[in-house]
Amino acid sequence: MKKRIEYILTGILVMLVLPCAMMLLLDGRMSEIYRSIKNETDYITVKTNSGALEMELEEYVIGVTAAQIPAGYDLEAVKAQMVAARTNLYRQIEADGKVESGAYLTMTELERMGSAEKFLRAQRETRGQVLEWEGRPILASFHACSAGNTRDAKEVLRTEEYPYLVSKVCPSDTGAADAETTLQIDSSWADMQITERDSTGYVLQISLDGKTMSGEEFRNLLGLPSANFEVSTTGGETWLTVHGIGHGLGMSQYTAQQMALTGKDYKEILAYFYPGTDLIKY
């Protein structure tokens, strides 16, 4: 009788302890699996309006790239943009360990647009690739469309820090949709003088009533497509003719698209717009 009671108590104890032991083992194994996945994947902390968010870097690169370039562009142009986007992310991470949240499209949004597979393929075929200059991620500037030539960073930023951001000829840009915009501005700007331009025609400085302003400040103030413009007055009205879309530095996405359509791959596109840089895999 005593042994029977011992058997019963032992059975009850096993029934109570075994599930706990299994759970501990399972939790330990799951933690190990999670650590393994995490160790094989680069995660980043993204600063958002609602706080910090941790996510997989390559997933974030897809969403950022999709928000930066037209979904209808050729795969090679998209791949070039993805390398530029990833490079800028690594540059931010190197600077302060975090990424400032910007425009971003989710995979659900891309699927609705019918573009998910293109951006996923671009990510797979460029995974981990970034552009470097002297061992550091470059400032991979880009814009929608130049005014026929991209700009030189030495003229725009007044520094020798970005020797790879030099002026590049982009003749097809002048034929892009919305490459030239004409718009009327307030007559208070009628006496404005353009006092300095760079070598590609972008306005560096204007003056009005003894006060000066940079071309980019004027562009942002009036919401202009670019800082490459001329001023004219007709019948008491003041007009601007604006050329190009964006700041004009680095890669012109429109020319990247035209290069892709003529058979150039993303490496050739990147080498054209960021000469002297190294394409490496992190």
ABEGO torsion letter per residue (X at the ends): XAAAAAAAAAAAAAAAAAAAAAAAAAAAAAAAAAAAAAAABBBBBBBBAAEBBBBBAAAAAAAAAAAABBAABBAAAAAAAAAAAAAAAAAAAAAAGBBBBBBBBBAAAAAAAGAAAAAAAAAAAABGBBBBBGGBBBBBBBBABBAGBBBBAAAAAGBAABAABBBBBBAAAAABBGABBBBBBBAAAAABBBABBBAAGBBABBBBGGBBBBAAAAAAAAGBABABBBBBBBGGBBBBBBBEBEAGBEBBAAAAAAAAAAGBBAAAAAAAABBGBBBBBX
